[in-house]
Amino acid sequence: MSRGCYSTFVCTALLCASPALSQDGDIGTVTPERLEGMVKKRPYSPYANRASPERPLFGDTHLHTAISFDAGMLGTTLGPVEAYRFAKGEQLIASSGQPVRLSRPLDFLVVTDHSDNFGLAADIVAGAPNILAVPEGQRWYNMIQEGKGFEAATEAYMATAQSRLPEALNYAPGTRPYRSAWEQTIKAADAANDPGRFTAFIGYEWSSNPGGNLHRNVIFRDDGALARQVEPLTTVPPLGTSDPRGLWEWMQTYETKTGGDVLAIAHNGNLSNGLMFPIIEPVDGKPIDRAYAETRAKWEPLFEVTQIKGTSEAHPFLSPTDEFANYEIWDKGNLDLTVAKTEDMLEYEYARAALKNGLKLEETLGISPYKFGMVGSTDAHTGLAAVEENNYFGKITPEEPSAHRMSNVFQTGKAGSFAGWELSSSGYAAVWAKENTREAIFDAMERRETYATTGTRMVVRFFGGWDFVAADATSRTPADAGYTRGVPMGGNLSAGPKGVSPRFIVMALRDPIGANLDRIQIVKGWLGKDGKLEEKVYDVAWSDDRVPGADGKLPPVGNTVDVKNAVWTNTIGSSELITVWEDPDFDPGERAFYYTRVIEIPTPRWTAYDAKYFGINDVASHIPMTTQERAYTSPIWYTPKG
């Protein structure tokens, strides 16, 4: 076990062009000779000339507003303008009529309304003449008036996905209402963007669902001058496609046409029924090739590993020895629960398995399509990026705080159903960017210097290198060693000195208004010389002077949660953890990846806060009332020589 100091600050010994002191203490001229000495000598101030990210920025890369038909038709009234105001810290009145505010403003937000049928929801809800003139439109309008908005939205979604939508209701690219909704999205983001203080990205969600959820969130680095030169890609032919390769082609076309920059984040994979991370391409049934791998790696640097519809880091079936794998798991079926989940699908839905399969694909193709970083986001359809456990405003407006939302049926189908209590209060994206601007945050996303959290705002750093020493964990500027002698999360380690194993600086600082830390773990995956994919979870730093048992397992941290009153105390755990860890099982000939998982002490889950607030005394025993929130960093990859 290792504990130590922690700082979010970093510094590098870069050239300083300001006046310097002469040897006798007077301000002297910076001569070429003295300039050379200044370059070699680090400034006294460890914070001078910082050129690396200083702190993580927290945000949401996946939020829906009333523009999305499965939000607007379910009662959401907040649009993109209100979503950005809320993310900046303003108190609003939620669509359910309740006042709501974040504990602290976010640093950035991407409004990602569904590109299919931009603008349709507003016209259905308003009963526009062109809507009521069509039997389906009249039907959906009536259903909304009868309080059956969820059913109406589901019907509209399936009609769109199956190309059954009447022509009069097909709000496709090129139509006036579609262009109007896209313009509304662009204007809201550009108006809310405040470089240095708050970043508002232009974005949308491409919502392919060919039997399983293959959604992607598309994010622009650019402002409206470039973004309005195109219209979002939809999933309905002939203008759209449900094939991700079509999305990548659209992205390339955008960049070629405008000179802009765009990326996509793959949606939480647990509802894809084995389609999110294929080995066999689902469109043509052939093994994925180098072209697929190169293109996917280029356009999709990040994966959304946790959100309101569960977490897709690991699954207990795939990782039976990982005691923390069974966390907020959704594994009953596909997105609309029309097809039940089978065990053979799981390998192609979860991040850890995809990263492992990526090692094998890299061995054969020369590149991994699944070399992605991690982010979390909400996927809330309320316009509210509110996912702290004690401030959870639900997935959709009917799931905003109420005495019955735990017992509501959220989704149902042939494969089963999901109840309201199964929804997760998750998550946020943390980005190590040099400044709070579109350009800096986007660039950090592209280099994968990101991590996911389940809603907590803990600070996590992770560096890999070959010559880190224990003293690096006792510095108040450990990131200095991390950046100057290693690579950060999302980076690549090439082969090191002979006989040396990789070493990692890993550090975590608790959320200032959150829970203490239980432990830091490093998850390793590797491709053995026998061709088998392996994994192992190492406890590398932990609290409270616990000692691993004979089986190597660390005893639980304990539990201070008073469920009845929905409170806990920070009398266990640590406020900060840091260590330098060396891989004890390293083989220089084996491809590998490493990522960090940081786990908090137990705290009340949102269900406990609901029970307390609404006076619910008979919560069913199968409903979890506590949680251990966590963070997942982007991996660091090791590639052997040759």
Beta strands, then each sheet from edge to edge (+ up, - down):
strand 1: 20-21
strand 2: 27-28
strand 3: 56-63
strand 4: 92-93
strand 5: 99-100
strand 6: 108-111
strand 7: 199-201
strand 8: 203-206
strand 9: 216-220
strand 10: 262-266
strand 11: 302-307
strand 12: 310-311
strand 13: 373-376
strand 14: 409-413
strand 15: 416-419
strand 16: 428-432
strand 17: 450-453
strand 18: 459-465
strand 19: 486-488
strand 20: 492-493
strand 21: 503-509
strand 22: 517-527
strand 23: 533-542
strand 24: 576-582
strand 25: 592-600
strand 26: 603-604
strand 27: 626-627
strand 28: 630-633
strand 29: 636-638
sheet 1: 1+ 2-
sheet 2: 7+ 6+ 3+ 16- 17+ 28- 25+ 22- 23+
sheet 3: 7+ 6+ 3+ 16- 17+ 28- 25+ 29- 20-
sheet 4: 4+ 5-
sheet 5: 8+ 9- 10+ 11+ 12-
sheet 6: 8+ 9- 10+ 11+ 13+
sheet 7: 14+ 15-
sheet 8: 19+ 18- 21+ 24-
sheet 9: 26+ 27-
end
